[in-house]
């Protein structure tokens, strides 16, 4: 069982896909169509939370309801037959020896289902995709083939449910909103235009229409239609055995072009005239599901075929990073992983069956982490986005958490809840550092943007009803003008305010949660030691960045809002007192709560860098001194959290409690020494590793519903944040290990995740990395996960060691011997400095990582000189290359 890849684009074939539950593929295009489709036609299609063409579905609906899309053939002498197998008769045979043969071929992002009716010899091919134009449509091509030796007479018809309203109405006023439905039958199909949009806060005239159109071969139109579900299924009928199909001779309910219907649930049942297929002949039907009559040009068979080829080419071009190792299946699998950040840009974290939360848009953390892989593709492409994101930062260091559809549009929170995620300030700097290294664009730090301002003050501690808010939620100066600060200032504000926002143990407060959203019940006394270590790395790296800018004569002073100086002119001895630090933060928040003066002060770069160095070093030393846990058998780990009683969460006595997150950031930040990293890896192998479910669990079983820390402990152990192999943090664990040159340990993490994902019999997912694996090893929450960006980043910058460093191209591979092919080669094709490059590592002697180093670099056959301790190619040299070809960089390892 399982799929196998069939071409260089990562297309694959899966036999009997209908024997696996919860499978679905995204169908999507740049125009904003967001669909999902299963092998049997389930799934939905929408533009937004308020515009669903097909009924909204969650994962549990995929196996429990009649299909959203169907196509019937009433075969003379046989009866009703569904091309998706979605008839009562076919369903009953699925579980016997008479099941119909079914196979699927799929690629990014299209699906073709092949099904045969053995009794008649009729074969159907169902192709589904979205055109990659500005057309808001999903296309479906049905090809019927007579593979038998006798003519087949049949009546073909579509049966596609029409929902035509927002997802809230799947339950809220479902019947009432159906009374608004207005259906119009046209020459090619059925158009639904509700009379109004139902919203008890204020109903509006509806201007959106939803349609399904169909045509046979070149120009044959449907000859009749039924727009209402009740009429189609009949009294006592169902969508799996509709009376309009079963009793095809009863024609009184079928309507013609120009007819209307209203006030009930809708379906696009479009019937074509009876046809006779001679042996080995075929016919095709083009179906368009669209908004506002879009896409009718694709009812032409040739246009639809052209659109399919254009779509395949478009998505192939989006895969701008291609890996080649000794394992071709891994290489193809990684192609799918590199596409996942693209899907997050379109879907956000909603709108796929498992992602049935939220109302669209991306969260703050998602915004920055999705850019990691995009930066590797083309830093210049995301520069404008990165700059616009800073308008979501508040002057108190917190931020809006939901990003709107327009550039610079932000909302305080998806659910209008006042809360602060304490890790949010970490991700912007980590992302910007990657951007600076990849681009060398240090001028970006001096670009300016506004600050976000709303009724939330003092990092969520205070809500002001008197705040004078601007329409764009901009922070104002005392004289009523929007205040703009540099990107560097925004980054400083985020790190500095967090430094002072500490709890009783002088670690940063957990507040609403950190990266683990499910640690949401320790807002009073909870602390995140894990992200305290993470911020220490940011603060120390900022000191290095400032000195680099000074060294390269970018600046010897920075201009900051005068209020920020309150956070800098602090004596080191005050760091020891959590009370004093909180008081400093409170004074700063009070001073900036109603706006800023607008005055800026110059601050010497070296003085600022020294201050940041002190802060970073103090944090790391404090964690080392207070938070190590040992089991007495050689293993060590760091306590990552304090709960709402102020007690440490992780321990070795009375049952080991260990969480992966604290180890990741202790390693990545440099807080853990090399000796401690080795001992942490031993502890993780002993207490967290479970090969059966994909590798390293997020935590051990605490055996309690820990109400003083977070909702995660209410989840069944081994699921989601409570002890699952949570791919995002697992990949970050691998990244951290590689960063500290523990390549073999890092590879073990990555290999476990890949093998579990690619083992279809266990994971039951298409190619790609999911959010997590459940206790049975099934991949959950596929496609829309930040793990994909971190997977691409880890493979590219750590395994292959191909990464930007201060604008130059660095080559520091950590590939294991088993990752090279028979000839000792491993390569990656990518863009850097606006040029397309192919880096080929040549390890002729099949040496193991740690036993080789870069001996020679050839760029298009020209031998380069380089520093053997830090092999890199200068950006200027790459910029001098032509743009019209792929340039080969051969790296000899000895």
C-alpha positions, -999 to 999 in steps of 0.1 A, spaced: 0 0 0 11 36 0 17 62 -27 47 63 -52 61 93 -70 59 92 -108 75 124 -121 100 152 -113 71 175 -101 64 152 -72 31 138 -87 21 105 -71 -2 76 -75 -22 60 -47 -43 29 -52 -76 25 -34 -75 60 -18 -111 55 -7 -99 29 18 -81 56 39 -100 81 60 -95 119 63 -75 122 31 -79 156 14 -59 178 -10 -60 216 -12 -72 231 -45 -62 267 -46 -53 296 -68 -39 332 -66 -74 346 -70 -83 334 -35 -103 303 -41 -97 279 -12 -110 244 -17 -104 210 -3 -112 177 -19 -112 141 -9 -109 111 -32 -147 107 -31 -156 144 -38 -161 156 -2 -146 189 9 -157 225 5 -149 256 -16 -148 291 -3 -134 326 -6 -137 336 30 -155 328 63 -186 345 48 -185 331 12 -188 293 10 -199 280 -24 -200 244 -10 -211 235 25 -183 240 51 -167 209 65 -145 198 93 -124 167 93 -151 146 110 -175 155 81 -153 139 55 -165 104 62 -199 111 77 -219 130 51 -230 128 15 -205 144 -9 -202 180 -18 -195 171 -54 -209 142 -74 -216 132 -109 -241 104 -118 -246 82 -148 -279 65 -151 -269 34 -172 -296 17 -192 -300 -19 -180 -279 -13 -149 -291 18 -130 -275 47 -111 -237 48 -109 -215 76 -93 -181 84 -107 -170 90 -70 -185 58 -57 -210 79 -38 -242 59 -43 -259 36 -18 -253 6 -40 -216 13 -45 -211 21 -8 -226 -13 1 -202 -31 -23 -172 -13 -10 -170 -36 20 -172 -68 -1 -152 -87 -27 -171 -67 -53 -156 -33 -46 -148 -12 -76 -112 -6 -86 -102 30 -78 -69 48 -81 -58 84 -77 -31 104 -93 -23 138 -78 1 166 -77 4 202 -65 -25 211 -64 -47 188 -85 -64 154 -83 -75 128 -108 -97 99 -97 -100 68 -119 -129 44 -112 -144 15 -132 -178 -1 -131 -168 -38 -137 -203 -49 -147 -206 -24 -176 -170 -16 -185 -176 21 -180 -146 40 -167 -146 75 -153 -117 99 -148 -124 129 -126 -99 157 -128 -101 186 -102 -81 218 -100 -82 256 -99 -70 278 -128 -40 299 -118 -55 331 -131 -76 358 -114 -106 336 -120 -125 326 -88 -134 291 -99 -127 254 -93 -128 233 -124 -137 196 -128 -134 175 -159 -153 142 -161 -141 118 -188 -163 87 -195 -147 58 -214 -163 26 -226 -137 0 -219 -161 -28 -227 -170 -45 -260 -206 -34 -261 -223 0 -265 -233 18 -232 -264 40 -231 -265 64 -202 -279 97 -189 -252 119 -173 -258 145 -147 -240 166 -120 -250 168 -84 -231 195 -66 -244 210 -34 -247 248 -33 -244 265 1 -240 302 -8 -234 318 26 -211 321 55 -197 292 76 -215 304 107 -248 294 91 -239 257 90 -258 257 123 -267 292 132 -300 300 114 -294 273 88 -330 271 78 -337 308 81 -308 316 58 -321 290 33 -352 312 30 -330 339 14 -318 316 -14 -327 326 -49 -319 302 -78 -318 310 -115 -314 283 -142 -293 294 -172 -283 278 -204 -252 263 -188 -261 258 -152 -276 272 -120 -268 305 -103 -276 311 -66 -279 347 -55 -292 351 -19 -315 381 -14 -294 393 15 -266 384 39 -280 374 72 -264 392 102 -284 402 132 -260 431 138 -273 445 105 -285 426 74 -271 437 41 -282 434 5 -263 405 -10 -242 411 -41 -224 378 -43 -235 349 -66 -225 313 -66 -228 291 -97 -222 257 -112 -220 254 -149 -214 224 -171 -210 215 -208 -204 182 -226 -174 180 -250 -173 212 -270 -207 229 -269 -235 206 -257 -255 223 -229 -275 206 -201 -310 199 -212 -326 202 -177 -318 212 -141 -330 208 -105 -319 236 -81 -334 223 -48 -321 195 -27 -356 184 -16 -367 180 -53 -335 161 -62 -335 135 -35 -373 132 -32 -394 124 -2 -376 99 20 -346 99 -4 -310 108 2 -280 122 -17 -267 86 -19 -299 74 -36 -317 105 -51 -351 98 -66 -343 121 -95 -316 97 -106 -331 64 -95 -364 72 -112 -350 90 -142 -382 86 -162 -401 109 -138 -393 143 -154 -419 166 -138 -394 181 -114 -367 190 -140 -367 226 -150 -354 245 -181 -333 276 -187 -351 307 -175 -369 290 -146 -365 301 -110 -367 286 -75 -363 299 -40 -364 294 -3 -347 260 2 -313 243 3 -297 242 -31 -280 218 -54 -267 221 -90 -283 190 -106 -276 195 -143 -288 167 -166 -276 160 -201 -294 142 -229 -289 105 -231 -258 93 -250 -245 60 -263 -208 53 -259 -195 29 -284 -167 5 -273 -134 22 -266 -149 56 -272 -151 85 -247 -168 117 -239 -160 145 -215 -179 170 -194 -164 204 -182 -178 217 -149 -171 251 -134 -179 260 -98 -175 297 -94 -184 330 -80 -201 358 -99 -202 339 -132 -164 336 -133 -147 310 -154 -173 301 -180 -146 302 -207 -133 269 -192 -165 251 -203 -146 247 -235 -127 214 -234 -95 228 -250 -95 258 -227 -98 236 -197 -70 213 -209 -48 244 -214 -57 257 -180 -46 224 -164 -12 225 -181 -8 262 -170 -17 253 -135 9 225 -133 36 248 -147 26 276 -123 30 254 -92 61 238 -105 77 273 -108 68 280 -72 92 252 -61 123 273 -62 143 251 -38 150 216 -50 171 191 -30 188 160 -43 202 134 -20 207 97 -22 170 92 -14 148 103 -43 116 98 -23 129 123 3 137 147 -24 102 145 -39 87 147 -4 106 179 3 91 194 -28 57 192 -11 71 206 22 85 236 4 50 243 -10 34 243 24 44 279 34 28 290 1 -5 274 12 -3 293 46 0 326 28 -34 318 11 -53 298 37 -38 313 69 -45 288 97 -81 282 87 -102 268 59 -90 232 56 -109 204 72 -86 199 102 -81 237 105 -117 244 115 -109 272 139 -106 309 134 -122 330 108 -93 334 84 -62 355 85 -28 345 99 -17 350 135 13 370 145 36 341 150 26 324 118 32 357 99 69 357 108 77 320 107 61 316 73 85 341 60 115 319 69 111 297 38 100 326 17 132 345 25 152 315 14 134 317 -20 136 355 -25 144 380 2 135 410 -19 101 396 -26 92 397 11 110 430 21 78 451 18 58 425 38 84 424 66 84 462 69 46 464 69 44 438 97 60 462 122 30 484 122 15 457 144 39 463 173 27 483 203 51 507 220 48 485 251 64 456 232 32 436 228 14 434 194 -18 429 175 -22 392 169 -43 390 138 -33 403 104 -59 417 81 -61 413 43 -47 447 35 -10 456 40 -6 470 75 -40 460 87 -40 444 122 -65 434 148 -59 430 185 -72 394 187 -92 369 167 -117 364 195 -116 399 210 -99 386 241 -73 407 259 -41 387 261 -4 387 255 16 358 241 50 364 257 69 347 228 56 371 201 85 395 204 110 367 197 100 358 162 104 392 144 140 395 153 148 358 144 131 364 110 148 397 103 182 382 112 177 356 85 166 383 61 197 404 68 220 375 64 204 364 31 202 399 16 229 420 32 203 448 33 212 465 65 195 497 54 163 479 61 169 484 98 166 522 93 133 520 75 104 535 95 69 524 104 42 533 128 32 515 161 -1 498 168 -23 515 194 -56 504 208 -74 502 241 -50 476 255 -24 493 277 5 482 298 10 449 280 -26 439 285 -28 448 322 -51 478 315 -80 485 292 -87 521 285 -122 532 274 -110 568 270 -82 561 245 -85 583 214 -80 558 186 -71 566 150 -89 548 122 -56 529 115 -48 523 152 -16 543 151 4 555 180 2 593 182 26 619 195 15 645 221 9 670 192 -14 646 174 8 632 147 15 595 140 48 585 154 72 565 133 102 546 145 129 526 127 127 488 123 157 487 147 137 506 173 107 483 170 130 453 175 146 469 205 113 478 221 102 441 218 133 427 234 138 454 261 102 454 274 103 416 276 136 417 296 118 435 324 85 416 323 95 390 348 79 369 375 89 359 410 118 337 398 132 365 376 123 347 344 99 362 318 62 359 326 42 333 307 12 356 305 -14 343 280 9 316 267 42 313 247 47 293 215 27 266 231 -8 282 230 -21 255 252 -1 268 282 -28 293 288 -38 289 325 -8 304 343 -12 342 336 -5 352 372 25 334 384 35 314 353 70 319 338 85 307 306 122 298 312 123 284 277 116 317 259 136 337 285 166 318 270 153 325 235 151 362 242 186 361 257 199 349 222 180 377 205 194 403 228 230 390 224 227 388 187 214 424 185 246 435 202 266 417 175 245 432 148 250 467 162 288 462 163 287 449 127 269 480 115 294 502 133 323 483 119 310 487 84 303 524 90 266 521 87 262 541 119 279 548 152 247 560 169 210 551 167 180 575 172 154 563 197 122 577 211 133 594 243 110 573 264 129 541 255 160 554 273 142 546 305 148 509 296 185 514 289 197 535 317 195 508 343 222 496 366 232 459 363 226 452 400 189 460 394 187 429 371 188 408 403 154 421 415 123 410 398 103 437 417 126 465 405 124 452 369 86 452 370 86 487 384 108 499 356 85 483 330 55 498 347 70 533 346 78 529 309 43 517 301 27 545 320 49 570 303 40 558 268 4 547 275 -13 578 261 13 584 233 49 596 230 65 630 229 78 624 194 113 635 204 142 612 196 176 609 213 209 597 199 223 567 216 259 555 210 260 521 193 288 507 214 271 517 246 239 501 234 257 469 224 274 467 257 241 471 276 225 443 255 255 421 261 251 425 299 214 417 296 219 386 275 248 373 297 228 379 329 198 359 316 219 329 305 239 328 337 207 330 358 191 301 339 223 280 342 224 286 379 188 279 387 170 257 362 190 225 355 174 191 363 194 159 366 181 123 369 212 109 386 220 87 356 239 111 334 210 128 318 203 165 323 176 190 311 164 225 319 131 233 336 112 253 310 83 266 330 67 277 363 30 271 369 4 294 383 14 284 418 49 295 411 63 260 412 88 246 387 71 223 361 99 199 352 116 175 376 133 142 380 118 131 414 85 112 418 81 106 381 101 124 354 85 155 339 103 168 309 92 192 281 110 195 248 106 233 243 128 243 272 156 221 258 153 235 223 159 271 234 185 263 260 205 246 231 197 271 204 204 302 225 238 289 237 226 288 273 234 251 275 271 243 273 283 217 248 286 191 276 250 199 286 237 196 250 251 161 249 233 153 282 201 169 271 201 147 239 205 116 261 176 127 283 154 134 252 163 100 238 154 83 271 123 102 281 107 117 249 117 96 220 91 72 206 100 57 172 65 43 167 49 77 165 75 97 147 102 107 171 104 131 200 73 139 220 66 174 232 65 163 269 63 133 291 30 122 306 22 144 337 -6 121 347 -28 150 358 -51 177 344 -29 205 354 -53 234 358 -25 257 369 -6 256 336 -28 251 306 -55 234 286 -30 210 270 -32 188 301 -69 183 295 -61 167 261 -57 129 259 -20 122 263 -2 118 230 -25 142 212 -17 177 200 3 198 226 0 171 253 28 147 245 23 143 207 52 143 183 46 180 176 65 185 143 71 222 147 91 219 179 106 187 169 121 203 138 133 232 159 150 207 182 168 193 151 177 229 140 191 237 175 212 205 175 226 212 140 233 248 150 255 234 179 272 210 154 254 179 168 246 167 133 240 130 140 216 138 167 198 164 146 196 140 116 179 114 139 151 139 146 147 148 109 148 112 97 122 102 122 98 129 111 103 122 74 100 84 77 68 87 98 53 112 74 62 92 43 50 59 58 15 60 44 3 28 61 9 46 95 5 83 88 -23 81 63 -14 115 48 -3 127 14 33 140 10 42 168 34 47 173 71 17 176 94 13 195 126 16 164 148 13 127 149 -14 111 171 -8 81 194 -15 58 164 11 76 143 -15 93 121 -5 127 107 -29 154 119 -36 189 107 -19 186 74 -5 214 52 -10 245 73 18 242 99 48 262 107 68 230 108 71 232 70 91 265 71 114 252 98 118 219 79 129 238 48 151 261 68 168 232 87 175 211 56 188 241 36 208 260 62 218 232 85 220 199 67 233 215 35 248 244 53 238 267 24 228 300 40 233 337 39 258 352 63 260 390 64 249 390 27 274 364 15 268 327 7 281 304 34 288 267 27 290 246 59 275 212 52 265 187 79 253 160 56 257 124 68 274 99 46 241 81 40 226 113 25 250 113 -5 242 93 -36 263 65 -50 287 89 -66 291 108 -33 270 138 -45 243 158 -29 229 190 -44 205 218 -39 191 243 -65 179 277 -52 180 314 -56 205 337 -40 213 374 -47 189 373 -76 208 344 -93 198 307 -97 225 285 -82 231 247 -81 254 238 -52 268 203 -56 287 187 -27 311 160 -38 321 135 -11 340 109 -32 353 90 -3 319 88 14 332 104 46 310 108 76 300 143 89 328 155 112 354 137 91 353 160 61 357 197 54 354 220 24 387 216 4 378 233 -29 350 255 -43 345 259 -81 320 284 -95 312 276 -131 346 258 -133 365 288 -118 384 278 -86 377 302 -57 398 312 -28 381 311 6 387 310 44 388 273 53 374 280 87 344 298 72 339 288 36 318 314 18 313 332 -15 312 369 -16 278 384 -26 295 407 -52 309 377 -70 275 361 -73 258 394 -83 283 396 -113 269 363 -127 243 364 -155 206 361 -146 197 338 -175 213 305 -165 218 282 -136 253 286 -122 269 255 -108 290 256 -76 310 224 -70 322 219 -34 348 193 -29 348 176 5 379 159 19 
